[in-house]
Amino acid sequence: MYKIAIVDDEKDILSILQRYLSRDFEIETFENPLEALSAIGNGNYDLVLSDIMMPQIDGIELLKRLRDNDCNVKVIMMTAFDTMDRALAAHKYGATNYIKKPFISLDDVKAKIIEELKH
């Protein structure tokens, strides 16, 4: 079973995603991106689903730090703010996909995760 880390400062988002995705994946959630950074760097995750806008550090900084530590896990970024600058910054550090919040459907989120895991 694939292991996925979900990083978001919104508890409701974490809860919804965990309930929905745990049928198909092993899910670990992180409300604090700094705790996530440590766990992901030491863990054996197949994919990270991370919000961009968070306190402490944003999702792009999380992604940058993972790459600086030679962590090559696949990363999908989530954001309510669909700006080209953020998408380009996330792509620069190796984010492979982008999901807009609010989600169109949880099935779409799962489909993007499955698509990334197949590559």
C-alpha positions as CSV (number, residue, x, y, z in Angstrom):
1,M,0.0,0.0,0.0
2,Y,1.3,3.4,-0.9
3,K,2.2,5.8,2.0
4,I,1.1,9.4,1.6
5,A,1.9,12.4,3.8
6,I,-0.7,15.2,3.8
7,V,0.4,18.6,5.1
8,D,-2.2,21.3,5.7
9,D,-2.8,23.8,8.5
10,E,-6.6,23.3,8.1
11,K,-7.8,20.4,10.3
12,D,-11.0,20.0,8.3
13,I,-9.0,19.4,5.1
14,L,-6.8,16.9,6.8
15,S,-9.7,15.1,8.3
16,I,-11.7,14.9,5.0
17,L,-8.7,13.8,3.0
18,Q,-7.6,11.2,5.6
19,R,-11.1,9.7,5.8
20,Y,-11.5,9.5,2.1
21,L,-8.0,8.4,1.0
22,S,-7.3,5.9,3.8
23,R,-9.4,3.3,2.0
24,D,-6.8,3.1,-0.7
25,F,-3.6,4.5,0.9
26,E,-1.7,4.6,4.2
27,I,-2.2,8.2,5.2
28,E,-0.3,10.3,7.7
29,T,-1.4,13.9,8.3
30,F,0.6,16.9,9.5
31,E,-0.9,20.2,10.6
32,N,2.6,21.7,11.2
33,P,4.9,21.8,8.1
34,L,8.0,21.8,10.2
35,E,7.0,18.5,11.9
36,A,6.1,17.2,8.4
37,L,9.5,18.1,7.1
38,S,11.3,16.0,9.7
39,A,8.9,13.1,9.3
40,I,9.0,13.1,5.6
41,G,12.8,13.4,5.5
42,N,13.1,10.4,7.8
43,G,10.1,8.4,6.5
44,N,9.4,6.2,3.6
45,Y,6.6,8.1,1.8
46,D,5.6,7.6,-1.8
47,L,3.9,11.0,-2.2
48,V,3.4,14.2,-0.3
49,L,0.2,16.3,-0.7
50,S,0.9,19.7,0.7
51,D,-0.9,23.0,1.0
52,I,1.0,26.1,-0.2
53,M,-0.3,28.7,2.2
54,M,0.7,27.7,5.8
55,P,2.1,29.3,8.9
56,Q,5.7,28.5,10.0
57,I,6.8,27.7,6.4
58,D,4.8,27.6,3.3
59,G,4.5,24.6,1.0
60,I,7.0,25.8,-1.5
61,E,9.6,26.3,1.3
62,L,8.7,22.8,2.6
63,L,9.3,21.4,-0.9
64,K,12.6,23.3,-1.3
65,R,13.9,22.0,2.0
66,L,13.0,18.4,1.1
67,R,14.9,18.8,-2.1
68,D,17.9,20.4,-0.4
69,N,18.0,17.3,1.9
70,D,18.0,15.0,-1.2
71,C,14.4,13.8,-0.5
72,N,13.0,13.0,-3.9
73,V,9.5,12.1,-2.9
74,K,6.7,13.0,-5.3
75,V,4.9,16.1,-4.3
76,I,1.5,17.5,-5.3
77,M,0.7,21.1,-4.1
78,M,-2.7,22.3,-3.0
79,T,-3.8,25.9,-2.9
80,A,-6.9,28.1,-3.0
81,F,-4.8,30.7,-4.8
82,D,-4.3,29.7,-8.4
83,T,-1.4,32.0,-9.4
84,M,1.2,31.3,-12.1
85,D,4.0,32.5,-9.8
86,R,3.3,29.9,-7.2
87,A,2.8,27.1,-9.8
88,L,6.1,28.0,-11.4
89,A,7.9,28.1,-8.0
90,A,6.4,24.8,-7.0
91,H,7.4,23.2,-10.3
92,K,10.9,24.6,-10.0
93,Y,11.5,22.6,-6.9
94,G,9.9,19.4,-8.3
95,A,6.2,19.5,-7.6
96,T,4.7,17.3,-10.2
97,N,1.1,18.4,-10.0
98,Y,-1.2,21.1,-8.6
99,I,-4.7,20.8,-7.0
100,K,-7.0,23.8,-6.6
101,K,-9.0,24.2,-3.4
102,P,-11.8,23.9,-2.8
103,F,-11.6,20.5,-4.5
104,I,-13.9,19.8,-7.5
105,S,-14.3,16.4,-6.0
106,L,-12.4,14.0,-3.8
107,D,-12.4,11.5,-6.7
108,D,-10.4,14.1,-8.7
109,V,-7.9,14.4,-5.9
110,K,-7.6,10.6,-5.7
111,A,-7.2,10.4,-9.5
112,K,-4.3,12.9,-9.5
113,I,-2.6,11.0,-6.7
114,I,-2.9,7.7,-8.6
115,E,-1.6,9.4,-11.8
116,E,1.5,10.6,-9.9
117,L,2.2,7.3,-8.3
118,K,2.1,5.6,-11.7
119,H,4.9,7.8,-13.0
